[in-house]
Amino acid sequence: MGNKTVVGHSEQRWDAIAKVKGQAKFTADFPFKNMLYEKILRSTIAHGYVESYDTSEALKVPGVVKIFLPEDLPQNKYSTAGHPWTLVQEKRDIQDRTILTRHVRVYGDDIAAVVAKSELAAIQALAKIKVTYKKYPVYWTPKEAMAVGAQRIHEERDNVIADTCVGFGDVTKSMAEADYVIKEQLSTSVQQHVHMENQIAVAYQDADQRWTCVSSTQIPHICRRIIAQAVGVSWSKIRVKKPFIGGGFGNKQDAVVEPLVVALSMACNGQPIQLALTREESIGNTRTRHAIDYNFSIGVKKDGTITAIDCEVFSNQGGYASHGHAIGGKGGTFINAIYKMDSLRYAAKTVYTNIATAGAMRAYGMPQVVFALESVIDDAAEKIGMDPIEFRYKNRRPNGFYNEMSHVKQINFKVGECLEKGRKEFAWDKKLAASQAYKTGTKRLGVGIAAFSFGTAVYPFGLEVSGARLILMPDGCFKLMLGSTEIGQGADTAMSQMAAETIGVPFKNIIRDSFTDTDIDPYDTGAYASRQSYVTGFAVKEAAEKMKTKILARAAQTYDVRAEYIDIINGEIIYIPNGERLATLEEVAMASYFDMKDGKTITADSAVNIHQTTYASGCTLAEVEVDIETGRVKLLSIMNVHDSGKIINPLLATGQVEGGMAMGIGYGLSEGLRYDKTGRPLNNNLLDYKLPTTMDLPELKHTFVETDDPLGPFGNKSLGENPTVSPAPAIRNAVKNAIGIGINNLPLSPENVYEHLQVLKEGGQHV
């Protein structure tokens, strides 16, 4: 029995009031006695070597404590990537960086650090440090870095980090069987996360002589390990505390600032040191979404059957490996997940270059590959004269398909239903017909669609473990302790709903707090891969079931009834045969604490290792107006349709979808880091980096194909990253429908669209 009234309902976020009132404390809000301030000296070249430093004038700045050069700090090689540790050495992340470096690989590399009594003094000192460089050739693109004679960016390894090829069938033969073969080159831009709170961390030595790092991180337990490896101490010597976080989107799935701030505290006798990046540093010197180039071919028959897909991938990694080939290499699995074909080849290279290091970003490589895939899919449908939704529906993978590339059976896979629902609720046929009347004049209308598939968590490619702990409080409430990470997405609220549903109490009876503490909270790998409501959901469910069993056993003993005849419903112990209330949960809890004879506090712990996964899917439909005189694309309407199983909290889900859609729209229309010839980022600020604002967005419509997924802990599967995946290709396809040009590079800024229109005009084609 139990009460089935919490999961599936729009409970208010437990932290909503605190955030609205300004009571929520973030890393910068905690006072530390005698705190020092750190600033990073960043390189002013993109590739080279620091031959000398002159710090004499900088040391004269009042308040400067010390200036640290690379050789003053540990030189252990480590990786910043937030992946679980693996016992298999060849599967570990590439350890290619040190805390500070003389070997410059990106513009803004960490080449020295100033510690001062004030942030202003540290900034003033930075300006007075003189650096002499030996410059090396700069490589902006994978093609340049792979060229014959190109200098190695990392001495110990080739510029090609990884080169893999996966697939099935005979692509050459299957292409020959096609009536048409569409070949295209496509490229995506360097997108930045631009979370509200910049990277920040404070480190100090605690009373137990260990090192504590308070940090805005998505991966507290993994961050502890990375810090320990970087500074060269055992993992237990490091403690990481995560308070409220102002967003991350994957950028805080790398330990970008934490190893340095801990190392400097160690070098300053354990005194608290804060490192807070500026907005310019956060945009230009942390992590980005990989820019990826695609050579894409698709074979298609006149009846709409796809015979083969052949895809070459060149992923621009930037100066350090970070998450490396995990992003560029994963796309083949999800191409196979969504469309039928006889043969598939997915050949991917990830390449070091001298632009900003790319890492994890919301949807982890899927916006790039789906942009390429859905652009070419749309062009194939146009080539044979088939409606783009019909073409996708015809070639979709059926529910229950076994994906031999991921070894996952795609149970409850509803992409077909998403396409059908999107067609109806977006009024696709009506809008498509209406757009045909606007193919002349200066303003052109167009509609477009893009579909996607998406995984839930990282199994079977990586470890998926999580833990949860519940403590029954004297008043019948429960403290829920998790190692997973609330970064603003509402995970803690969803987990609390899961616990309440399972135990049989109201949502308000579950207590959470902002901190994740690696010394106290159960191990969990963190917030990424749309994993938490799935993997951590299993841990919460198991802990809650154990808690309920213990409570019922205690109540059965106290009230002399069999445990199977009682249940917890809405916080009360109910005798099932007649519905009589035996006691309140508070009465049982008070007895568990204070009964002289039988008092024993009730706690429950769980630890899960999840060896299953489930695939989500969905689509985006978009309507645009294109001004052919200026190239400006105005997004008139857009809708996302999601197959994400059971929706735990509809209000939170709406926020996730709308936020993800806005991020995907920015990716499609305006966002992209740009660099000058020296490698210096030109637009790493909130004025020049063109994030869409509420004024730039239409109403963000969405709908769900909601079902109980049989593999989810509560019928749920991934949703957090999914909304970001398909808006950009849907907009691209709508622009193509409007002006007759398939633009294959992002973003579709006015400049980009205008230049493509001019090429057509110069070629003598009427626009």
N, C-alpha and C positions, 0 to 999 in steps of 0.2 A: 504493500500500500504506500504510505508516505504521502506527502502533499506534492502534487504536480502543478504547482502554481508559480514557480519562480523562474525556471529556465523557459525561455521563449517569451518573456515579458520585459517591458522596457523599464527596468529598475534604474533609478538615478545613480550615477556614479558616486561611489563612496567619497571621492575626493573633490567633488564638484564645488561644494560650498567653500572649502578651504582655498581653492584656486581662484574662485571669483572674488573672495574677500581679501586675497593677498596674504593668507595665513600659511600657504604652502611654502616650505623652506627648501630651496635649491642649494646646490653646493656653495654658491657665492654668499649665501645668507648665514652661514655658520661662523661665529666669531672664534678666532684662535689667538691665544695670548702670544705676543712677540712674533707674529707671523712675518715672514720675509716674502718678497715678491720676485718672481722669475720672468725674464723675457728671453726669447730665442733670437740669436743673431742668425739671419737667414741669408743664404747665398744670393748674389746678384748676377749669377750666370746659371745656365741650365746644365752644363756638363764641363767638368774640369777637376782641378785639384787645388786645394788651398796650400800655397807654399809658405806663407807666413802671416802672422797676426801682429798688429801693433796695438796693444791695449793700454799704453802708458797714459794717454789722455782720458780714456774712459775710467780708469781707476781713480782719477782725481775728482770725479763727480761726487759731491757729498751724498752719503747714504749708500754708496756701492759697497757691498760686503766682499764679493769675490767674482771674478770672471773665470768661467770654466771653458777649457778647450777640450777637444775630443780625447786627448791622452790623459786628461785629469779624471775621467770617468771610466767605468767598466767598458771593455771593448768586446763583450760577448755578442756573437751573432744571434739574432732572434727574428721571429716573424711577428708582425703586429696583427695578423689576421685572427678574427674571433671564431676559430673552429675548435671543436673538442680535440683534446690530445689523443693521439693514436699510438698504440704500442708497436705498430708496423712502421718502421723508420722510413721506408720509401714512399709512404702515403702522407707524411707530415708536410706541413706548409714549408715553403722555401725560406730558410733563415738567411736573409741577405742584407740585414742592416744592423747598425750599432746605434747606441743612444745618441751620440754626436758623431759627425764624420768630417774628414777632410776631403774625401772623394765625393764631389758634388755630382748628383745624377738628375736633379730637377731644380728648376728655379725656386728659390726659397727653401732649399735644403737646410737642415739643422746643423750649423757648423760651429756654434758656440752658444753659451748661455750666460746671462748676467743675473746675479742674485743681489738684491738691494733691499733697503728698509722701506722703500716705497715704490709703487709701480712707476711713478714719474721719473724717479732717479734711474731705474732700470732702463726706461725708454731713452732717457738722455744719454746714458752710457752707450747704448747700442749705436747711436749716431756717431760716436767718437772712435769706434773701433775701426781700424784700417786693415784691409785684407788684400793680400796679393795672390792672384790666381794664375794657374797654368790652364789655358783653355783647350778643350777637346772639341771634336766635331759634335754638332747637335743634330739629333734625329727626332723629327716630329711624328713620323708615321711608321707603321710596321714595315712598309715597303723600303723606306730609307734604312731602317735598322737591320733589315735582312739582306741588304745589298752586299755584293762581293766587296770585301775590303773594309766593311764597316767595323769600327772599333767596338770592342766589347764594353758594354755599360757596366757590367760586373765582371771583374777579371776572371773569376772562377767558373763562369758558365757562359754559354752562348746566349745571344740576344733572343733567340727563340726559346721561351721558357718551356713550352710543351707543344707537341705536334701529334694530334690524334686523328684517327679516322674510324668512324663507326657506321653501321648501316646493315643492309641486307639486300639480297637479290643481285641482279646484273643490271646496273644503271645504263650502261651503253646499249644493251639489248632492249631494255624497256623504253629508252628514249627513241630508239629506231621504230618501235611499234606505235609511237604517238603520231597523230595527224599534225600536231603543232608542237614546237618546242620554243618556249619563251625563255630568253636569257637576259638577265638584268644585273646591273651593278647597283648596290645600295649602300648607304652609309648612315650611321647615327652619330649624334653629337656628344660632347662632354657635358653631362648634366651634373649639377651639384645639389646636395640635399637641402641646404639652407634651412635647417631646423632653427627654431626660435632661440634656443639656448646654445651658445657656442661651447666648444670643448673647454672643460675646466676641471682641475683636480687640485687637491691639497694633500700633502704627505707630511707625516711626522712620526717620530718614534714614541711609542706608547710606554706606559709604566712597566709593562712586561718585557720591554726591550725589543719588541717586534715593531714592524713598520706598518702603519695604517695609511691607506690611501682612500680619501673621500672623493668620489669621482662621478661625473655624469656619464655613465657607461651602460651599454645594453647587455654587457656580458660579465657581471661581477666575478663569478667563479673562474671563468676563462681568463679574465683580466689579471686575477691574482697569479695564475700560472705564468702568464706572459711577463709580468713584472719580475717575478722570481728568476725566470730564465735570463732576463736582460741584465739584472743587477748581480746575478750569480749567488743567490741564496736558496735555501730549501723553501718549498712552497708554503710550509706552515709558518714561516717567518713573515709572511705578508698577509695582511687583512684588508679587504676591500669593502667599503660601505657605499651603497648607492642610495641617495635621497631622492626626492622628486626630480624628474628629468623633463626638460623642455624639448622633447623630441629627439629623434636620432635617425630614423629611416635607413639604418645600415651604416651610416658614417661613424657611429659610436659602437659598431661591431668590430672596430679596430682599436687597439690600444695605442693611440697616437701620442698622447701627452703623458700618460701615467708612468711609464718606465723612467722618463727623464726627471719628473718631479720627485719620484722616490729616490733616484740616484743622487739628486742634489741635496735632499734632506739628509741622506746618509753622509754626504760630504760636508754638511754644515752641523754636525753633532746632533742630529735628530730634531733640529728646530723646524717648526711648521713652515712649509713653503707652498705658495700658491702659484699655479700657472694657469692663466686665463687667456685664451686666444681672443684676438679681436675678430670682428666680422670679416675683415679682409683676409686674415690668416685662415679662418675657418673655411671660407669659400675657396681660397687659392692654394692652401698648403696642407689640406687634410686628405680626404678621399673623394673620388668622383665616380659617376657611372661610366663604365667602359665605353669609349667610342669604338665601334666595330664596323668593319667593311665586309660586305658580302658579295660574292659572285654566285648568283642564284639561277638555277635552271629548273624548269618544270615541263614535263611532257604530258600532253592532254589529248584525248581523242575527241572527235566531233560530238559524241554523245555526252561529253562532260566527265568521262572517266580519267582520273589521274593515273598515268603509267609509271612515272618516276619523278623523284626530286633529287637534285644534286646541288649541294651547297658547300662552297668554300668560305671559310671564316678567318678573318684576320683581326684579332682583338688587341687593341692598343692598351697595354698594361701600365705605361708610364714608368717611372724610375725604379720602383720597388715592387716585389712580387705580390705583397698583400694576399688577397684571395686568389690571385693567379688564374690558372686555367679553369677553375671551377665555374667561372661565369661563361667564358666563350665556349667551353667544351660541352655544356649541358643541353644545348638547344635541340640536338638530334632526337633525344628521347621524347621531347614534347611536340616536335613535328609529327613523329610517329604516333603520339598519343591522340592527336586530333583528326588526322586525315589518313584515309586508305590510299595505298599505292602498291605497285608490284615491287618497286626497288627504291632504295634510299641510300644515299651516300652523304655523310656529314663530316667534312674534313676541316679541322679547326687548328689554328695556330694562335698562341698567345705570345706577344712579343714585347720585350722591354723597349721603351723609348725615353725621351727626355721631357715629356710633359708630366703634369701632376699625376701622382700615383692613383690608379683606379682601384676601387675596392667593392664592398657590398653596398648596394643601394636597392631600395624597395623594389621587389620583384626579381632581383638577382639575375640579370641577363635576359629575362623574358621580354621586356619591352623592346629590346634590340632585335631578337630573333623573330618575334611576332610582327614587328614592323616590316622586316624583310619578307617573311612568309606571306603575310596577309596582303602586302602590296602585289606580290607576284601572283598569288591566288586570284586576286581581283582582276589583274590584267589577263589572266588565263580565261576567266569567265567572260570577260569582254571580247576576247579573241574569238570565242566560239558562239558569241551572241546569247549567252545564258544569263539569267538573273543572278546577281552575285550571292543572294541568300540561297536560292535554289541550288547553285553550284556547290556551296559549302554543305548544304544539307545532304546532297547526294553523296558526297565524298566523306562524310563524317565517320569517325570510328563508332561502332555500335556499343551500347551498354554491355559490359561483360567482356570486352576485348582484352586479350592477354598481350601486354606490351613486352615483347621479347627483349627489347633494349633496356628496359628498367626492371624486368622480371616482376611487374606489377599487373594484376588483373584489375581492370578499370570498372569496378563494381559501382553501380549507381552514377554512371557518367551520363550527364543530361545536356550535352551541348546541342543536340537536336531540338530539345524542348526550349532551350534558350533562344535559338534562332527563330523558332515559331512564335514564341511569346514576344520577342522583340519586333518581329514583323507586324504583329497585330497592334501592340501597345504604342509603338512609335508611329504607326500609320505609314509604314514604309511605302506601300503601293501608291497611296495618295500623294505622298511627298515626292516620290520618284516621278510620277506623272506630272506633277506641278512644276518640277524643275525643268522639264523639257520646254516649257514656255519661256524660259529665261536663258537662252543660249546665244542671244544677241544683245547688243547694248553694252554699257560699261559695267553693269552688275550682273553676275552670273550665279545661279543657284545650283547646288549639287547635293546629293546625299551619298553616304558611304557607310560601309559596315566592315567590321573586323571581328573575328572570333579568336578564342584562345583556350588553351588547356593549362592547368597549373597544379603542381604537386602540393602535398600537405606534409610539412616537415621534410627531413632529408633522408630517411631510411628508404631504400637499402644502401645508399651511397655513404652514409655517415651514421655516427652514434646518435641515438635518441633516448636519453635518460632524463628522468626528472624525479623530484621528491616533494612531498608535502607533509606538514605536521599540523594537527589540530589539538587544541587544548580547551577542555571544557572549563569555563569560568564559573564562579559561584552563583552568578545570577542567571545561568542558563544560556549565556552567549558563548561564542567560540572564537578563540584567536586562531586565525589561519596564517601559517608561516610557510612561505614559498621561497625558493631560490630563483624562480623565474623573475622576469624584469618588466615592471610597469614603466613604459616610456611615454605615456600619454595616450596610448591606444585603447585603454579601458580593460586590459587583461585582468587586473585585480578584481574589478567589478564582476566580470564574467566568471572568474574562478569562485568568487564568493557566492554567486548564484548557483553554481554547480554544487558547492558544498551544502548550501541551504536546502536545495532540492533533494539531495541524497539523504541528508539526516532527517529532514522533515520539519524544518524551522523556517520562520520568515527571513527574508534577506537581511533585515536589520540586525539579526542575531549573529552575523558573521563580522568579525573585526579584522581589518587589515591596517597596515601602516605604510608609510612611504619608503622605509628603509629596507633594502636587501643587504644582509651582512653575511659575508662568507664564513664568519666564525659561528654564526647562530643558525642561519637558514639552511635547509636541506640543499644538496647539490642539484643544480639545474644549469644547462648550458646557456640559457639566456633567450633574449628576444630577437629572433630572426626566423626566416623560412616559414612564416605563418604557422608556427609549430605549437605555440603555447596553449591555445584552447584545445588543441588535440593531444599533444604529448603530456603537458602538465595537467590537462583535463583528466587523463587517466589516473595520474597520481592523486589528484584531488578526490576523484571518485573513490579510489581505493581507500584513502585515509578516512573519508567520510563514512564509507561502509563499515570500516573497522570501528570508528567512533560510535556509530549507531548500534552496532552489535554489542559493544561494551555497555552502553547506556541501557539497552534493553535487558541485558543480563543482570545488571545491577537492580533495575526496576523489578524484574521478575523475582529476584531474591527478596527484595524488600516487601513486595505486595503478594508474595506467595502465589504466583501464577506462572504458567509456562511461557517462555520467551516468545514462542511462535504465535501466541495468542494476543500479543500486544504490539503496538506500533507507535511511532512518533508522528503526530499530525499537527501541524501548525504550532509546534512547541509544546505539545501536551502528550502525556502517555495515555494512549487510548486502548481499552479492552475491546478487541475486535468483535467478539461474538455479539455484544449488545451495544457497542459504541460508547460505553461509559468511560468518563475521564477518571483515571486512577490518580493522577498527579500532574502537576506542572513540571516542566523540565527544570525550572529553577529549584523546585523542592528536591528533585533527585540530585541536582548539582550541589546544593548546600549540604546534603547528607554525605556526598562523596568527599567533601572537604572537612566536615566538622563532626561527623558521627563518631562518638568516642570508641565504639566497638569496631565498626566496619569502614571507617572513613579512609578512602584511598582516592587520590585525584585521578581523573580519567584523561588520558592522552592517547593519540593514535598517530602512527607514522606510516608512511609508504615510500617506496622507491620502485620505480618502474623502468623497464628497458623495453621500448616498443619496437616490435619487429613486424610492423605492418604499416601501410600507408594507403591513402585514397586520393583520387584525382578530382579536382574541381574543374569547372569550365565556365564559359560565358561568352558574351559578345558586347560590342559597343556599336551603336548606330548614331550617325552624326549628320547634321544638315548645316551647310555653310553658304555664305555669300562671298564671292570673290570680286573685288574691284580690279578689273584688268588694266586700269590706268595707273594704279599705285601698287598692285600686288597684295594689297591688304586682304587677309582672310578674316571674315567675321563669322564666328561660330553662333549660329542661330538657335540650334537645339541639339541636345545630346542625351543619350540614354544608355545606361549600363544594365545588362541582364546577367544575373549571377546564379549559378548552380553551386551552392556552398553548404548543402545539407540543411540541418536544423539551424535556425538563427537563434543564438543564445539570448541576445538582447537586441531587439529591433532598433531601438534608438541609437545604441552604440554602433550597430551595423551600418545604419544610415550615415553616421559620421565618418566611419571608415571608408565607405564607398564614395561619398562626396569628396573627401580629402584626397583619395587616390585618383579620382577622376580629374580633379584640379591639377594634380601633379602630372598626370598623363597628358592633359591639355597643354600645360606649359612645355612639356617635352616635345609635343608635336608642333607648337606654333611659335615659341619665342626663346626657349632657354638654350644656353650653350656657352661654355667658357671659351674665351678667345685669347690668343697670345700674340705678342709682338715677335720680331725676329730674334730677340735674345731669349725668348721663352718666358718672359714676364707676363703674368695674367693681366689682361687689359680691363676686365669687367668684374673683378672680385669684390663687388660692393652692391648694396641693395638699390642703388640708383641705376647702374649700368647692366647688372644681371637681371634680365627681364622675366621676373616671376609674374605670373598672372595674378591680378588682384580680383576682388569681388566685382569690380567694375568691368573686368574683361571677360567674365564668365556668364553664360546664360544659366537658366535654372538647370540644376544638375539632377536629372531624373534617373530613377533606378527602379528595378523590380527584381524579385527573386523567383526562381523555380525551386520552391522549398520542399524538401523531402527529408526523411530521417535516414541518414547514411548508416548502413549497417556496421561500418567499421569505425565510426566515431564514438567517443565515450558518451556523448549525449546526442548522437545522430549528426554531429557537426563535422565540418571539414574546413579547409583554408578559406579565408576571406581577406585578411589584412592587407596583403600585397596585390591581390588579384585585380582590384579596380584600376591599377596603374597601367596594366599591360596593353590594353587594346585601344584606348582613345586616339593615340597618335596615328596608327594606320587607318583607323576609321575616318579621321579627318583628312588624311592624305587621299584616301579613296573618294571622299566627298569632293575634294578640290579637283581631282581628276575628272569626276563626273561633271563638274561645273565648267571646266575650261578645256577638257580634252587632253590634258597633259599629265602623265604620271611622274610626279617629282619624287625622286628616290633618295634625297638626302635631307636630313633634319637639321634645324627646325624649318618649318614652312613660314619663315618670316616674310614680311613684305619684300625685302631685298631679294630673297631667294626666289620667290614666286615671280617677281618682276623680271629678274634675269632670265628665267626660263621662258617667259612670255616674249622677251626681246629676241631670244634665239630663234623662236618660231617665226617672228616677224621678219628677222633678217634672212631667214631661209625662204621667204616669199610665201609663207603660209598665212592664210587669213585666220585671225583670232576673233 
